[in-house]
Amino acid sequence: MIISSFSSYVLPLNLKNTLSSYSRDKASISITPPFNQVIKHGALQRSCSISDSEPLRFCPCGRRHFLQAAAATFLSASPANASDYKAILNRVHPPKPDWYEEFYASVLDSGSMKSYEAEISAYKSQLFSNLRGKAKKVLEIGIGTGPNLKYYAGDADVEVFGVDPNGKMEKYAHEAAKAAGLLPANFNFIQAVGEAIPLNDASVDAVIGTLVLCSVADVNQTLQEVKRVLRPGGAYVFVEHVAAKDGTLLRFVQNVVDPLQQTLADGCHLTRETGKKIFEAGFSTLDLNTAFLSNAAFINPQVYGIATR
């Protein structure tokens, strides 16, 4: 099977250098690292190659355009102080049967992502080490069952706000917070979406998001919300999977599998140019790197880094 052939690729983790290419037999997947150092957003010309996998090109995905247009319709008002964030939650993430939400949460908690988390752990350890002793109030969007909490929630004085549209994730996230050493009073689970975060402007020191922008209805709105709730100088720490380069076998597989992926993985898109979206969001500085993970199959390449408000 084509999918299994991708999952068998083995690439070493290298935290100092981004991966520039990968090839096996006649199949070649080229990855153009968009950034390998801190970039000052205002000083970078738009003519530069800023893309997840190739210079300044977007996938003409009709489904994505429809979702973004629909989200824009009911997110026209700024949710900066939205008391109706629950209404926006229901519009962006329509309620699903309890059995489905519980099943999805239990699958994630049971270790379905175990091999991925084992490989990405070195990247996460490096990224989250930047928050130790610096971020006292942390927001994690798409917190899910809380696999990231062990990396940053060990300090006794850290307060964490975990946002997720699936309310069934809460009990698992609380268990993960407790295992990470976070005081119960310092963990707050909020059922909400990234497009309307029910926190005040400039209220947190850091925002974390891993594998979440693939499934939000409006990536741009979510990133603006991230910037809004961050204090000046605050950090946005991210790990996201993005579209492979056009014309590659991997991109072909992603295009074919994408509709099924959205259905089975709670709205996850395989062909989004998320790295470019983060760049265009207007952060003051951005350190964005690209990697190819052997255990991520067609959920590749991945971008990871830190942006500063």
N, C-alpha and C positions, 0 to 999 in steps of 0.2 A: 504494500500500500504506500502511496505517496506520503501520507502523513507520518507513517512510522519511519520512513527513510529520513525525514527531517529530525525526528526525535532521537535518532541514533547519532547525529552529528555531535562530536565532542570537541569543545573549544575550552582552553584554559581561561580562568578568571585572571584579569590583569587590571588592577586598580589604578595603575599609573598611565596607561595608554588605552585609548579606545580602539576597537577593532575596525580595521579599514576594509577588509575583504574576507570572503570565505568561499572556498571552492572545493568540490568533490567530483571526481571524474569529469563529465562534460557539463555538469550543472554548476553555475557560478552565481553567487549572491553577493553583490557589491554593496557595501555600506559606506557612505560618505559621512564621516563624523562632522556634524555641523559646528561643534565647538569642542575645543580641548583645553580651554583656559577661561578665566573669568572675562566676560565681555561687558563693556559698558554700553548699554543699549543705545544711548543717545549718540554715540560716536560711530556707530556702525552703519555703513551705507546700505541701502536697500538692494543694491545691485549684487551684493555678496550672496553666496550660496548658503541659504538658511533653510535646510530641509531635514527631515528625518532620514531620508534615504537617497535624495537626489535634489539638484538645484531647483528651488522655487517652482514646484509643480504640485498641483492638487489633483486628487482623484475625483472625477466627476460623478460622485455617488449620489444618485437621486434620492435614496432613502435618507441619507444624512441631511441633504438640503431640506427635505420635507420636515424632518424632526426639528432642525434649527429654526425653520420658518414658523412651525407650530409653537415652539417654545417662545419665540420672540413675541407672538401674539398675546400670550397670557403672562409674559414677564416684562411688558412694556413699562410698568411702573417700577421704580427702583425699590428693591426689597431691603434697603439699608435699615429701616426700622419697621419691617413688615410684621404686623400682628397677625396677618393672614397667611403666614408661611405654611400653615397646615393645608390651606386651600391650594397653594402652589404645589405642595407635596402631592396632593391628590391628582392634580392636573398633569404634572410632569411624570409622576410614578403612580399611575392608577392602582388602587388597592387590588391586591391579588388574594385568592383564597388563603386562609390561614394555613391549611395543610401544605400549600406550595411554599409559602414563606418559611415555614418551619422546616420543611424538607431541604430547601436550599441552604438555610443556615446550618442545619445539622451536617449536611454534606461537606460544607467548608470546614466545619469544626472537626470533622472526623479525620482530617488529614489528606483530603483529596489534592491539596496543593503542596504536600510534604516535600516532594522532590524539587519542585520549583523553589520553595522557601529555603531548602538546604543550599541550593546553588546561588541564590540571590543574597544569602545572608552576609557574605563578605562585603558586598556593595552596601547593603543596608547598615552594617556595623560602621563602615567608614562615614556614610552620610549622617547617621544619627549621632555620631560622636560629636558633631559640631554643635549639638543642642545641649550637651551635658553642662550643667552649671550656668547656662545662659538663658534658657527658655523656662520661665516659671509658669506661664499659661500657654497651653498647647491645644490646638484644634486639629483633629484628624477627620477629614472628610472621607466617607466610604470606609468607616472603621471596620465594618464587618464583624468578624469574631475576635478581632483584636490581635492579629499576629505580629503587629509592629510594636505593641506596647512594651515588650521585653527589652527593646532597644533604647527606649528613652524615658520610661515612666518609673524608674527605680528610685529617683531622688524623692525624699520625703515631702519636700515643699512644692512639688510639681502638681499643677491642677490641669486635668485633661478634659476636654469636651469632645466626645465622639459622636459624629453625625452620620446617620445612615438611614435610607428610606425604608429599610426592612426592620420593623420593630422586633422581629423574632431574633435578631442578632444580639439584642441587649444582654440577655442572660449569659451568653457565651463571652461577650466582651467584658462583662463584669468579672467573670471567672479569670479571664486573661489578665485583667488589671490587678486582681488580687495576687495572682501568681507572679506578676512582675514586681510586686512589692508596693503598689500604689495604694494609699489609704482610701477606703471606701468613700469617705466624704469628699475626696478629691477627684472622683471620676463621675462625669455627668454624661449620660447617653441621651441624645436628642434625635428623635425620629424626624428627619428633614432631608432635603436635597441640597446639593451644592449650589444650585441656582438661586436659592433663597436661604441663607444661613441666619438663624435667629440669634445673632450676637451683635453687639454694638460695634461701631466703627473703631478701628485701632485698639481692639480689646485683647488681642493675643500676641504673644511673642513669636510664635511659629505656627505654621500650617503644614500638615503632612497629608500627602495623597499618594497612594500606591495602587496602581491598576484600577483607577476610578474614572479618569477622564474618557476612557473607552466606552463608558456606559451612561454618562450623563446626557441629557437631551440637548443641552446647549453648552459647549465647551467654553466659548468666549464669555458667556454670562457667569459661569462658574469661576473662571479665572479672575474676573472683575470682583466677584464676591471674596475670593481669596485675598486680593489686594486690599479690599475695603476693611476687612476685619483685622488685617495685620497692622501692627504699629509701625511707624517709620523705622526702617532698619531691620524690621522683622524678616524671618527667613521662611521661604516656601520650599519644602523638601519633597521631591517627587521621584517616582519610578513608574514609568508608563510603557506599554507596548505600542508600537506604531506600525504603519504600513511598510512593507518591503519595497524595494525599488521596482518601478514599472519595468515590465519586460522580463522579469525573473520568474523562475518556476515557483518560487515561494509566493510571489505576488499573485500568480495565477491561482494557486491553491487558496490563498486568502479570499480572492474575489469569489471563488466557487463556494467556499465554506461559510462566508460571511452571513448570509441570511439564516442559516441553521444556527450559527454561533449566537446570533442575537436572540433567537428563540430559546435556546437551551441555557445560555449563560446570562440571563437577566438583562438583555439589551446591550451586551458587549459587542463593539464594532472592531473589526480586524484591520480596517483600511483607513484609519484616521491619521492625519499628519499632525499629531499632537505636539511634537517638538516645535514645529513652526508656530503653532498657536500660542505656546508658552512664550516664545520669543516676541511675538507680536502683541502680547498683553501689556507691555510697557513697564516691566520691572526695571529697577535702576541698574542692577547687575545680574548676570546670569552665567552660571557654570553648568553647561549641559554636555553630557557625554553619551556615546552610543555603545551598546554591547549586544552580543549574540549569545543566547543561553542555550545550552544543549538540551536542557530538560523542558524548554518552553515550546517545543514543536513549532507550529505555525504562528505562535504568539511572539513573533520576532520581526525585526530587531526591537530592542528596548532602549529607551532613553532614561537617564537618571541624572540628578544634580540638585543644585540649590539656586534659587532665585531670591533676590533681596528687594524688598519694597523701597 
